[in-house]
């Protein structure tokens, strides 16, 4: 049986959702794991159960648009070499941004987490 483009799309979204759930299991300090496309649209996302989101819906859209714009502007800049990850440190959370193929993984981690490098390494292995 030949898979239609719709079937392939659904399979990819399901794969991304499973990866996000696996990312949440890496550490209790991971609040959110999501996947966005090149235009900043959410493909899937999972927030840790029983947590109140820090951002409102409109703020999330803006955040993801800014992230996708930043990555698209840097895409053609090879002077620094291949992008490994981006870590944005805020007072409440750290935001980890990873790219794989044509999607971006957006992960928020409590700022109290001390072993960020270990978590980043574990997350990279899951995607």
Secondary structure, 3 states (H helix, E strand, C coil): CCCCHHHHHHHHHHHHHHHHHHHHCCCCCEEEEEEECCCCCEEEEEECCCCCCCCCHHHHHHHHHHHHHHHHHHCCCCCCCCCCCEEEECCCEEEEEEEECCEEEEEEEECCCCCHHHHHHHHHHHC
